Amino acid sequence: MLGSLLALFAAVTFALNNAAYRRGALTGSVAQGMAVSLSLGVLIFFAASILIGGLEAIFSFSSFSFWLFCAAGLLHFAWGRYCNYRATKAMGANLVGPPQQLGIIVSLVLAIIVLGETLTPLRILGILLVVLGPAISLRARMATQGPDAPKPTFQPNYVEGYYFAFLSALGFGVSPIFVKVALDGGGLVESIAGGFIAYLAATAIMALALLKPGLAAHIAAVKPVSGKWFSTAAVLVSLSQMTSYMALALAPVSVVMPIQRLSLVFRVLANSMLNREHEVIGGRIWVATGLGLLGAIFLSLSTEFVLNYLTLPDWLERAAQWHWP
């Protein structure tokens, strides 16, 4: 249950991060957002590692785990985040979410193939509800944009937006598998230490990018208002990734990733508050949120736990015990 709650917290903070970044991107660039995000993120993970004794855990990892954490950092914090920021800059935070659903399919398929995880009827139902919630939230947003609704000041670039949204989904979908394998049964301390390694790897790549002529000066010229929102987003996304790594240490990928996709629902809510001139919210969003949270509950419950408290007909109990593979 703790792993599911951590995954839910990661979803909320990731959604708030997207809304804060969207606000900063109105006057700032992707490069500036990446630089602020990674530099603050590595400091936050370093501080957390010191507080919980995670620095010692770094030296306990095998070389295989170390390089897997580095690969996860490059895939998620560098590749995935850059593509997510490019997509958000191109077509807004809310529209990026639906194509990023591909990431959950990638994660679940790899979790079954690589990690030997299984799907149960409860988890399948939970996944369907979690996916249905974001779909309804997007439909609600479209339904509220009637002829009398105020015209948005932002014109989305759908080609660029969807292209980078799909690329970010691949990075976000593959990286949790690397993290789960690298942890190799480690606990919360090891998860924070692994996150620090991942952030260091991504930050090192960003440092190399600064060698490009003019890029360092461009990043240093970030406007104060953009810097404020980028910094807020950096803190939020660091908390999101920290609790995500902790959730992966406690729960299967097939549970953590669907719950984290609730960030799409929370993202619409957050953008309606922070970026109201670019987002419209309808009453159906509450239905979407309720379905998503119900799905998260189903994903967090084991079949054995449910069968211990419910008396079901024999045929239904047999069906509930089905799993794949």
N, C-alpha and C positions, 0 to 999 in steps of 0.2 A: 504493500500500500504506500509506503514512503517513497518508493521509486516512482510511482504514478503521480504522487503529489508534487515531487520535484520536477517531473516532466511537465505538469500543468503550470507550475510557476515559471518554468523555462518558456512555455508558450506565451504566457502573459507578458513577460519582460521582453521577449523577442518582438511581440506585436508593438509594444510601447517604443521599442528601439526603432522599428520601421517608421512609426509616425513621427518620432523626433528627427530621424534622418531626413524624412520627406520634407520637414519644415526647414532644415538646414540646407537641403539641396535646392531650395527655391533661389538662394543667393550664392551658393557655393558649388564646388565641383566634386566629382567622384574621387579624384585624387586627394583632395583635401579631406574628404570624409574618411577615406581609407587610412590616411596618415594619422589622423586624430584617433580613430577607432583602434588601430593596432598599437600605437604608442601607449595609450592609456590602458588598453587591455592587458598588455604584457606586464605593466606595473601592478595592476589589480591582482592578476594571477600570482605574481611574485610575492606580493604582500600576503595573500591568502595562504600561499605555500609556507611562508615563514610562520604564520600564526598557528597552523595545524601540524607543523613538522613535516611538510611535504618535500622540503629540499632534500632531506635524507632519503626519501623514497625514490627520488630521481636516480640515485646511484644504485638502487636495488633492481632497476629494470634491466632486462636482457637487452643486448644490442638490437635484437629483432623487434622488441617492443618499442625501444627508443625510436627506431626509424619508422615504425608504423605510426607512432604519435606525430612525428615530423610530417609524414605523408598526409595524415588526417588534417593537420594544421594547414598544409598547403592547399588541400582540396576544399576545406571548409572556410577557414579564415582569410585565405588569399583568393583562390579561384571562386568559390561559392559566394563570398561576400562581395567581391568586386562585381561579379555578374548580377547579383541581387541589387546592388547600388546602381549599376548601369540601367537595369530594367526599371527600377523605381524612378530614376531620373527621367527615363523616357516616357513612361505611361502612368506613373502614380503608384502608390503603395497598394491600394486595393485591387487593382487589375493584375498585379504581379502574382497574387496568391493562387488563383485557380490553376494556371499552368505549372506552378511549383508543386502541385499535388503529385506530379510524376515522381517526386522524390520518395514519397512513402511507398510506392510500388517497387521502386528500385531497392529500398531498404528491406522490405519484407521478402522479396525474392532472394536477395543475397543472404538474409538471415536464415532462411530455410536451407539454402544450398551450402553456405559456408559454416554457419554456426549450429546447424542441426535443430533449429527451433521449430515449433509446430504451430499450426493453426487449429483452433477449437471453434465450435459454434458460437460461444460467447465472444471470442475475439473477432470472429467474422462479423457478428452483429455490431460490435463496438466500432470496428473499422468502417462499416457502412454508415453508421450514425455520424461518426466524425467527419467523413467525406460529405455526407448529406448536409451537415450544418453549414460549411462554407459555400456549398452550391446555393442554398437558400439565401444566404447573406448576400451573395452577388445578385441573385434574382430580385431580392428586395430592394437593393440599391437601384437597379434598372427600373423597377416598377414605380419608384418614387419620382423619376425624372419625367414628369408629364410636361405638356406644352406650356404650362404656366410656371414651371420650375425655373429658377435663375440659371442662366447659361454659365457653364464653368469657364474660368479664365485660362485654364490649362488645356491644351490640345494634345492628346496622347499620340506618341509615335508607336503604333502597334507593332510594326515589323521589328524594330530594334528592341522594343520592350519584350515581346514574346520570345525572340531569339535568345536574349540574355536570361530571361526567366527560366527557359528550359535548360540552359547551361548551368544555372545556379542550382536547379533541381538535381542534376546529376551529381554535383559536388556535395550538396546537402544530403543526398541519398546514400552515397558510397561511404562518406567519412565516418558515420556511426559504426559501420562494420569494422573499419580499421581500429576505432577506439575500443570496441568490445573485445576484439582479438588481442590488442595490445595490453589491455588491463589484465587479461588472463586470470580472472577471479579476484583481482585486487579490490580493495574497498574504497571508501570515500577519500581517504588521504591520498591513495595512489591516483584516484581520478583527478584530483586537483593538480597533483604533480604532472600528470600526463597532459592536462590542459595547458600548463605552463610551458612544457616542451613544445606543444603544438603552436602556441602563440609565438614562441621564440622563432620557430621555423618560418612562420608567415611574416613576422616582422623583419627577419633577415632578408627575405625576398623583397620586401618593400624598401629596405635600405639600399639594396642593389639598384632598384628602380630609380632611386633619387640621383643616381649618377647620370641620368638622362639630362642633357643641358636644359636649363630653365625650369625643371620640375621642382627642385628644392625651393627656388625663389617663388614659384607659383603657390606652393603649399604654405610658405611663410606669410604670404599675402592674404590669407584667409580673413574674411570680414568678421568683426566681433560677433555679429548676430549669428552667422553661420557657425563660428567656432563654439558658441554657447550650445547650439542645438546638436552639433556633431559630438561635443563632449558629453552631453546628456545621453545621446544614443550610444556612445562608447561604453559608458558605465552600465547602461541597461543591457546591452548585448553581452558584456562581460559576465554579468550576473546570470543571463540566460544560458550562456555556454557553460558556465561553472556548474549550474544546477543540472544542465543536460548531461554533462560528464558524470556527475554524481548519480543521476538517474540510471545511466547505462551501467554503472557499477552495481546497481541493486536490482534492476529489472531487465527483462529481455528486450531486444531491439524491436520485436514485433509488438510490444506494449508501449515503449517509450515514443517511437516515431509517430504512430497515429495520434497519440495524445498531443504531441507537439504541433501537429497540424491544426489544432484548435487556434493557433496563433492567427490564422486567417480571419476567424470570427472576431477575435479581440482586436485585430488590426483595423477592421472596419469601424469598430466602436471608438478606438483611440483616434483614428483620423477624423471622425466626426466631431471630436472635441478640439483637436489641435489644428486641423486643416479643413475647417468647415466650408471654406469657399471652394474647395476642390472635391469634397465628398458629400453625398446625400445619404441619409440613413432613414429606413422605414421601420414600421412596427414589426415586420416579419423577422427582423434581426434578433429579436428576443427569442422567437421560436427556434431560430438557427442556433443560438447560444445554448438554449436548453437541450436541444438534441445532441449537440456536441459534448456537453458536459455529461449527459446520460451515456453517450458512447464511451467517454473516458472512464466512467464507473464500470461498465461492462468489461473494458479492457483490463482494469485493475483487479477484477475478481477471478479467482481460480474456479475451475469446474468443481473441484472437490469441496471448496468452501460453500458453493451454492447448494450442492447436493446434500451437504450436512444439515442445512437449515430448511430445505424444501422437500416435501414429499411429492414425487412425480410419478406418473404412470410408468410402467416398465419400459414401454416403447420410447417414451420421451427421455427417460433416464439413459437408455442406451444411445439415443441420438445425441444427448448432451456430452456423452463420454467419447464421441467420435473425435478424432484428430487427424491432421495431415501434416507431414507424412507419418 
